[in-house]
Amino acid sequence: MSNQQPGRGQVVTMVVGVAVLTAATVAGGMGERNLPLDLAVGVAAVGATPLLVRWPVHGTVALSVLAVLSPAATPASTTGALVVAQRRRLPVAVGTGAMGLAAHLAQGLLRPAGGLSFGWWAVLVTCAYAALVAWGALNQARWALLESLRERARRAEAERDRRVVEARAAERTRIAREMHDVLAHRLTLVATYAGALEYRPDAPPAQVAQAAGVVRAGVHQALEELRDVIGVLRAGAEDARPAPVFADVPRLVEEAREVGQPVTYLDTTDGTPPDPVGRTVYRVVQEGLSNARRHAAGRPVTVEVAGRPGAQLRVQLTNDTAVTDVSGSPGTGLIGLTERVELAGGRFEHEVTGGSFHLRAELPWPA
């Protein structure tokens, strides 16, 4: 059953149209004239037409009975057949149309149309009702299709909104991880210099001033980066500073060397990897150097990067491990780094063997 309901304007148009056609039918005098009966049936048919909106089947049946008595009910009866075909299932529409057809065949027998044989009258009426039922069914199918498309559009919009919300949540989670990586790196640098100041109070004033300056600069930079991250969370990614890429890895190594961390950097890559891959490499090296400073301060670290387009980009960090850290469980940085590398389609692992800590990552490098 179709839920398509005519509006008030459509109902008024339908009633006016039926009234005009009824008046033309009565004035034309189809068949044998019986003016009093035609007028009475015409008035009743026009008056019953609004009932088709609420009770289309019953109203059409009543109008079909009136059509047996007079052609004045034909416009209203055929309109009812069309309304039923538009708003009810096809079997009901066919049954109602068959009843209207039978009523008009009876009308042709009781009041033959002048100059038209009964056979041609039957053909004409049959074709008219078949066309009305088909037209109504076609309109109903079109309305159902449009409603289906509107529903699909609503669902697609709801799905799009849901994906936007999920994407925003994922981006905020990513930014939180970025915050951990960035601040952990900066603060370990600050902690290293602060530790030097604590254990060397007798250092020359120039060295103390230099160390204090590094601590101050490191804290200031950490605050700036924290402010940037919070700004992204509040305003969106368009206000963020450029994300680090592969070309920034040497600068990261130099910062570690400046605080006294002995780092050997070997880069044998053939070309420059894409920014998403380079960004992941940067985070791997950053986390590895931060872990080395936290758990094995002052011990040598080797950073090796190798790869070429169309193959794997391999990153490996190796450092001597303090005895107390050999059996330690991985921190949240390594856990987040594992997820980051796996999301990039790569593989990440870390282990302690032979008194050394090994951190390895393999990332796909598109050709």
C-alpha positions as CSV (number, residue, x, y, z in Angstrom):
1,M,0.0,0.0,0.0
2,S,1.4,3.4,-0.9
3,N,1.6,6.1,1.8
4,Q,1.3,8.8,-0.7
5,Q,-1.5,11.1,0.4
6,P,-2.8,13.9,-1.7
7,G,-2.6,17.4,-0.2
8,R,-5.5,19.8,0.2
9,G,-4.7,21.6,-3.0
10,Q,-4.7,18.3,-4.9
11,V,-8.0,17.3,-3.4
12,V,-9.6,20.6,-4.4
13,T,-8.2,20.2,-7.9
14,M,-9.6,16.7,-8.1
15,V,-13.1,17.8,-7.0
16,V,-13.1,20.7,-9.3
17,G,-12.0,18.6,-12.3
18,V,-14.6,16.0,-11.5
19,A,-17.3,18.7,-11.2
20,V,-16.4,20.2,-14.6
21,L,-16.3,16.8,-16.3
22,T,-19.6,15.8,-14.7
23,A,-21.3,19.1,-15.8
24,A,-20.0,18.5,-19.4
25,T,-21.3,14.9,-19.3
26,V,-24.8,16.0,-18.2
27,A,-24.8,18.8,-20.7
28,G,-23.7,16.6,-23.5
29,G,-26.4,14.1,-22.8
30,M,-24.6,10.8,-23.3
31,G,-27.0,8.1,-24.1
32,E,-30.7,8.4,-23.4
33,R,-31.4,11.7,-21.7
34,N,-32.9,11.6,-18.2
35,L,-32.1,15.1,-16.9
36,P,-33.5,14.8,-13.4
37,L,-31.7,11.5,-12.7
38,D,-28.5,12.7,-14.3
39,L,-28.5,15.9,-12.2
40,A,-29.2,14.0,-9.0
41,V,-26.5,11.4,-9.7
42,G,-24.0,14.1,-10.8
43,V,-24.5,16.1,-7.6
44,A,-24.2,12.9,-5.5
45,A,-21.0,11.8,-7.4
46,V,-19.3,15.2,-7.0
47,G,-20.3,15.3,-3.3
48,A,-18.8,11.8,-2.8
49,T,-15.5,12.6,-4.5
50,P,-13.7,13.9,-1.4
51,L,-14.5,10.6,0.3
52,L,-12.0,9.0,-2.1
53,V,-9.2,10.6,-0.1
54,R,-10.0,8.7,3.1
55,W,-11.9,5.7,1.8
56,P,-10.8,5.1,-1.8
57,V,-12.0,1.6,-2.2
58,H,-15.4,2.1,-0.6
59,G,-15.9,5.4,-2.3
60,T,-15.1,4.0,-5.7
61,V,-17.5,1.1,-5.2
62,A,-20.3,3.5,-4.3
63,L,-19.5,5.7,-7.3
64,S,-19.5,2.6,-9.6
65,V,-23.0,1.8,-8.4
66,L,-24.1,5.3,-9.3
67,A,-22.4,4.9,-12.7
68,V,-24.9,2.1,-13.5
69,L,-27.7,4.6,-13.1
70,S,-26.2,7.5,-15.0
71,P,-23.2,8.5,-17.1
72,A,-23.0,11.6,-14.8
73,A,-21.1,9.4,-12.3
74,T,-18.5,8.3,-14.8
75,P,-15.9,11.0,-14.2
76,A,-16.0,10.4,-10.4
77,S,-16.1,6.6,-10.8
78,T,-13.0,6.6,-13.1
79,T,-11.2,9.0,-10.9
80,G,-11.8,6.7,-8.0
81,A,-10.4,3.8,-10.0
82,L,-7.2,5.8,-10.5
83,V,-6.9,6.8,-6.9
84,V,-7.3,3.2,-5.8
85,A,-4.6,2.1,-8.3
86,Q,-2.2,4.8,-6.9
87,R,-2.8,4.0,-3.2
88,R,-3.6,0.3,-2.9
89,R,-2.0,-3.0,-4.0
90,L,-2.4,-4.1,-7.5
91,P,-4.9,-7.0,-6.8
92,V,-7.2,-4.5,-5.0
93,A,-6.8,-2.0,-7.8
94,V,-7.6,-4.7,-10.5
95,G,-10.7,-5.8,-8.5
96,T,-12.0,-2.3,-8.1
97,G,-11.3,-1.6,-11.7
98,A,-13.2,-4.7,-12.7
99,M,-16.2,-3.6,-10.7
100,G,-16.1,-0.2,-12.4
101,L,-15.9,-1.9,-15.8
102,A,-18.9,-4.1,-15.0
103,A,-20.8,-1.0,-13.8
104,H,-20.1,0.8,-17.1
105,L,-21.0,-2.3,-19.2
106,A,-24.3,-2.4,-17.3
107,Q,-24.7,1.3,-18.0
108,G,-24.1,0.6,-21.7
109,L,-26.9,-1.9,-21.7
110,L,-29.3,0.3,-19.8
111,R,-28.5,3.5,-21.5
112,P,-26.8,2.9,-24.8
113,A,-24.5,5.6,-26.1
114,G,-26.0,7.2,-29.2
115,G,-24.1,6.1,-32.4
116,L,-21.9,3.6,-30.6
117,S,-22.5,-0.1,-30.5
118,F,-22.3,-2.1,-27.3
119,G,-19.2,-3.9,-28.6
120,W,-17.3,-0.8,-29.2
121,W,-18.5,0.6,-25.9
122,A,-17.2,-2.5,-24.1
123,V,-13.8,-2.1,-25.9
124,L,-13.6,1.6,-25.1
125,V,-14.5,1.1,-21.4
126,T,-12.1,-1.9,-21.0
127,C,-9.2,0.1,-22.5
128,A,-10.0,3.1,-20.3
129,Y,-10.0,1.1,-17.1
130,A,-6.9,-0.9,-18.0
131,A,-5.1,2.4,-18.7
132,L,-6.3,3.9,-15.4
133,V,-5.1,0.9,-13.4
134,A,-1.8,0.8,-15.2
135,W,-1.2,4.5,-14.8
136,G,-2.1,4.4,-11.1
137,A,0.2,1.4,-10.5
138,L,3.0,3.2,-12.3
139,N,2.6,6.3,-10.2
140,Q,2.6,4.1,-7.0
141,A,5.8,2.4,-8.1
142,R,7.4,5.8,-8.9
143,W,6.5,7.2,-5.5
144,A,7.8,4.1,-3.8
145,L,11.1,4.4,-5.7
146,L,11.4,8.1,-4.8
147,E,10.7,7.3,-1.2
148,S,13.3,4.5,-1.3
149,L,15.9,6.9,-2.8
150,R,15.1,9.5,-0.1
151,E,15.5,6.9,2.6
152,R,18.8,5.7,1.1
153,A,19.9,9.4,1.0
154,R,19.0,9.8,4.6
155,R,20.9,6.7,5.6
156,A,23.9,7.7,3.5
157,E,23.9,11.1,5.2
158,A,23.6,9.5,8.7
159,E,26.4,7.1,7.7
160,R,28.6,10.0,6.5
161,D,28.0,11.9,9.8
162,R,28.9,8.7,11.8
163,R,32.1,8.3,9.8
164,V,33.0,12.0,10.3
165,V,32.5,11.5,14.1
166,E,34.6,8.4,14.0
167,A,37.3,10.1,11.9
168,R,37.5,13.0,14.4
169,A,37.7,10.6,17.3
170,A,40.5,8.7,15.6
171,E,42.3,11.9,14.8
172,R,42.1,13.1,18.4
173,T,43.5,9.7,19.5
174,R,46.4,10.1,16.9
175,I,47.1,13.6,18.2
176,A,47.2,12.3,21.8
177,R,49.8,9.8,20.7
178,E,51.7,12.5,18.9
179,M,51.6,14.5,22.1
180,H,53.2,11.6,24.0
181,D,55.9,11.1,21.4
182,V,56.8,14.7,21.1
183,L,56.8,15.6,24.8
184,A,58.6,12.4,25.8
185,H,61.4,13.3,23.4
186,R,61.7,16.9,24.6
187,L,61.4,16.1,28.3
188,T,64.0,13.4,28.2
189,L,66.4,15.9,26.7
190,V,65.6,18.3,29.5
191,A,65.9,15.6,32.1
192,T,69.4,14.7,30.8
193,Y,70.7,18.2,31.2
194,A,69.0,18.7,34.5
195,G,70.6,15.5,35.7
196,A,74.0,16.8,34.6
197,L,73.4,20.0,36.6
198,E,72.4,17.9,39.7
199,Y,75.5,15.6,39.6
200,R,78.0,18.3,38.6
201,P,77.4,21.2,40.9
202,D,81.1,22.0,40.7
203,A,81.0,22.5,36.9
204,P,82.4,25.7,35.5
205,P,79.9,28.6,35.4
206,A,80.0,28.6,31.6
207,Q,78.9,24.9,31.4
208,V,76.2,25.5,34.1
209,A,74.9,28.4,32.1
210,Q,74.9,26.4,28.9
211,A,73.1,23.5,30.5
212,A,70.5,25.9,32.1
213,G,70.0,27.5,28.7
214,V,69.4,24.1,27.1
215,V,66.9,23.2,29.9
216,R,65.1,26.5,29.5
217,A,65.0,26.1,25.6
218,G,63.8,22.5,25.9
219,V,61.0,23.4,28.3
220,H,60.0,26.3,26.2
221,Q,59.9,24.1,23.0
222,A,58.0,21.4,24.9
223,L,55.4,24.0,25.9
224,E,55.2,25.3,22.4
225,E,54.6,21.8,21.0
226,L,52.0,21.1,23.7
227,R,50.3,24.4,22.8
228,D,50.2,23.4,19.2
229,V,48.7,20.0,20.0
230,I,46.0,21.5,22.2
231,G,45.3,24.0,19.5
232,V,44.7,21.2,17.0
233,L,42.4,19.5,19.4
234,R,40.4,22.8,19.8
235,A,40.5,24.3,16.3
236,G,41.4,21.6,13.9
237,A,44.4,20.4,11.9
238,E,44.7,23.5,9.7
239,D,46.5,25.4,12.5
240,A,49.1,22.7,13.2
241,R,52.7,23.2,12.3
242,P,54.2,21.0,9.5
243,A,54.5,17.4,10.6
244,P,58.0,15.9,10.7
245,V,59.2,14.0,7.7
246,F,62.2,11.8,6.8
247,A,64.4,14.8,6.2
248,D,64.0,15.8,9.9
249,V,65.6,12.5,11.2
250,P,69.2,13.9,11.1
251,R,68.1,16.9,13.1
252,L,66.6,14.6,15.6
253,V,69.9,12.7,15.9
254,E,71.8,16.0,16.3
255,E,69.5,17.1,19.2
256,A,70.3,13.8,20.9
257,R,74.0,14.3,20.4
258,E,73.8,17.8,21.8
259,V,72.7,16.5,25.2
260,G,75.6,14.0,25.3
261,Q,73.9,10.9,23.9
262,P,76.4,9.0,21.7
263,V,74.5,8.3,18.5
264,T,75.8,6.7,15.3
265,Y,73.5,7.4,12.4
266,L,73.7,5.3,9.2
267,D,71.5,6.2,6.3
268,T,71.7,4.0,3.1
269,T,68.3,4.7,1.6
270,D,68.1,5.1,-2.1
271,G,65.9,8.2,-2.5
272,T,63.4,10.0,-0.2
273,P,60.4,8.0,1.0
274,P,56.9,9.5,0.9
275,D,55.9,11.8,3.7
276,P,53.6,9.3,5.5
277,V,56.4,6.7,5.5
278,G,59.0,9.3,6.5
279,R,56.8,10.5,9.3
280,T,56.6,7.0,10.8
281,V,60.3,6.6,10.5
282,Y,60.8,9.8,12.4
283,R,58.5,8.6,15.2
284,V,60.3,5.3,15.4
285,V,63.7,7.0,15.8
286,Q,62.3,9.5,18.2
287,E,60.8,6.9,20.5
288,G,64.0,4.7,20.3
289,L,66.2,7.6,21.3
290,S,63.9,8.6,24.1
291,N,63.8,5.1,25.4
292,A,67.6,4.9,25.3
293,R,68.0,8.1,27.3
294,R,65.4,6.9,29.9
295,H,66.7,3.4,30.4
296,A,70.3,3.4,29.3
297,A,71.5,7.0,29.7
298,G,75.0,7.6,28.3
299,R,75.2,4.3,26.4
300,P,75.9,4.3,22.7
301,V,73.0,4.1,20.3
302,T,73.2,3.0,16.6
303,V,70.5,4.1,14.2
304,E,70.3,2.4,10.8
305,V,67.9,3.3,8.0
306,A,68.0,1.4,4.7
307,G,65.6,0.8,1.8
308,R,64.6,1.7,-1.7
309,P,61.4,2.4,-3.6
310,G,59.3,-0.7,-4.4
311,A,60.8,-2.6,-1.4
312,Q,60.9,-2.3,2.4
313,L,62.2,0.6,4.4
314,R,64.0,-0.8,7.4
315,V,64.7,1.1,10.6
316,Q,66.8,-0.4,13.4
317,L,68.0,1.1,16.7
318,T,70.5,-0.8,18.9
319,N,71.8,0.3,22.3
320,D,73.4,-1.4,25.3
321,T,70.8,-2.1,28.0
322,A,71.1,-1.4,31.7
323,V,70.8,-4.6,33.8
324,T,67.7,-3.3,35.6
325,D,65.9,-2.8,32.3
326,V,66.5,-6.2,30.6
327,S,63.3,-7.7,31.8
328,G,61.2,-4.6,31.8
329,S,57.8,-4.6,30.0
330,P,57.3,-2.3,27.0
331,G,56.0,1.2,27.8
332,T,53.0,3.0,26.3
333,G,55.3,4.6,23.7
334,L,56.4,1.3,22.2
335,I,52.8,0.0,22.3
336,G,51.6,3.0,20.4
337,L,54.5,2.8,18.0
338,T,53.6,-0.8,17.3
339,E,50.1,0.2,16.4
340,R,51.3,3.1,14.3
341,V,53.7,0.9,12.2
342,E,51.0,-1.8,11.7
343,L,48.5,0.8,10.6
344,A,51.0,1.9,8.0
345,G,51.2,-1.7,6.7
346,G,54.5,-2.5,8.3
347,R,56.0,-4.7,11.0
348,F,57.4,-3.6,14.3
349,E,59.3,-5.6,16.9
350,H,61.7,-5.0,19.9
351,E,63.7,-7.4,22.0
352,V,66.6,-7.6,24.3
353,T,69.4,-10.0,23.2
354,G,73.0,-10.3,24.4
355,G,72.7,-7.3,26.7
356,S,71.5,-5.0,23.9
357,F,68.1,-3.6,23.1
358,H,67.0,-3.9,19.5
359,L,64.2,-2.0,18.0
360,R,63.2,-2.8,14.4
361,A,60.6,-1.6,12.0
362,E,59.8,-2.5,8.4
363,L,57.6,-0.2,6.3
364,P,56.4,-0.6,2.7
365,W,58.0,1.9,0.3
366,P,55.8,2.3,-2.8
367,A,57.6,2.3,-6.1
